[in-house]
Structure formats: C-alpha cells, structure tokens
Amino acid sequence: DSLQTRSLKGCESAGKMQRVWRESRRVPVATIVRESWANCIGQCHDSSGGRWNSATESEICCVSSDLHLRIAFISSGSNVAQAALAKIMFEKICLELQSYNMFSCAASSVRSLPRAKQFNLPFSLPDDLQAAMAGPEFDASKDLTGNKFDLVVCTDEDARREVDKLDYPQSTASKVLNMLDFLDVCKSWPEFVEPQYTDICQDSLMGSMDFATCNDKMKGAIMMRAVLGLEQFLVQHIPKHRLGEINPSLIPHRMTPQMRRVIENGH
C-alpha cells in the first residue's frame, strides 16, 4: 500500500510539473497572440491565402477584412490526419462558442504536398473518419516562409521539432506554437463536448506525460481539451483597443465579462 501511495504521489507531482511547464510556455505566447490580433487589423486575405493591405488599391478578391486570424495546424512526418483532426475539432468548437467568424484554418504535415484538388467531405462523417480522408491543404516547406499564416499550431512536440528544422524566417519562428501547451487552459468541459471525451478521468488527462504513447481514446480527449484551451486563449488575448471590431451581436462565449462590457458599452 505504501508503495502504491508513493507511486500515486509521484504521478501527482509529475502531473503538476507538466502543468507548470505548460503554463510557463504560454507566457511568451500571450504577447505573440496579442501582436497577431493587432497586426491582422486592416489586412485582407486573397483566395490563395496571400495578404494585402486594405488601405491600398487592389483587385484581389477579399475573403475577410475583420478581426481575423489564419491558423495552420501541422503534424509531423507525411501523415496529415492528426493535424486535420485538430482543425476539425477547433472549427466545431468555434462554431459552438460563436468565434467561428474570427478564424480560418488549414491543415497539413511537415512533409506533405497539397493535392491539386481537395475533396469536400460530408460534415456528418465522424471527425476521425473525416481526418483520415483529408488531404494536406498547404506545403509547409513553402507556405510557412511567407506571411500566409498568423499562427502555426503544431499538434505535438515531434511536429514542433520538425517544423523548427524548416528554413523559415525568424518572424515565422515566433508564431510557432505547440497545441498541447493549451491542455489545461480550460478548467472544465463545456456542456456540448461529447461523453467519449468527458468520460476520461480529468487527472489522467491533465497529467498525461507522453502524448505519442497514449491510446486513441486518450489522444482524442487530449486533443479536444487542448483545442478548447487554444480557442479560449486566443479569444481572451484580443487587445482591448481592438475589441470595438467585434459585432455586439456575435460576441464569442469565451470573452471575459470585462471584454463583453467593452464591446457592448464601448469602454
């Protein structure tokens, strides 16, 4: 019994160390995210993902000129499924939490080339099946070197290490994040999350030490909790002086009360 108790204490200690480590990694990310929100104002994306300044004359088709971030989800190797699943989860979360108009996403892997033609998969398909059938949507070796994405979200440390080996400018390096660093931003599950994720013990989820060795069910729950945390983190780090860009009738659910007051009252 004493051996089991010591083992449990060791797990608790290891889990706490993981949480402290993730929190420390999010500290510099907050500045990067605020800068990304600030820099996206007054800029538009053309249909190829390139950017132009809305103050200049251009005939390029403008997809979005609102408060908006373009996010690249990227997995390691040549298998895009994990990045595609993270993207699908993130987009569904944003739809539920009313922040869907603030983000546009693409998924790929470090060594994948985009297909000449993407297939439109039925939205009704299970998330994991959609991810398995999805193709890469950008070429990481080329598209991370320009100004195509505001943030690059790696699905795990393996992807982060591989992305760091790519030849991209320092300005891009500061935008590269690890999705798992946002695992414990949310303190509880929202009601809309499916039981397949919420049934897993929260202590096991938060104390997970090695994502790569987890079974599929645990991986799915970790990814869902991480992208929930990512959405909340991004929304809550919109600079105060930019909140006026948000339509009062479309306030994201994760806004803090103070942020809501600024949007609704203008101060």
Disulfide bonds with the S-S distance in Angstrom:
none
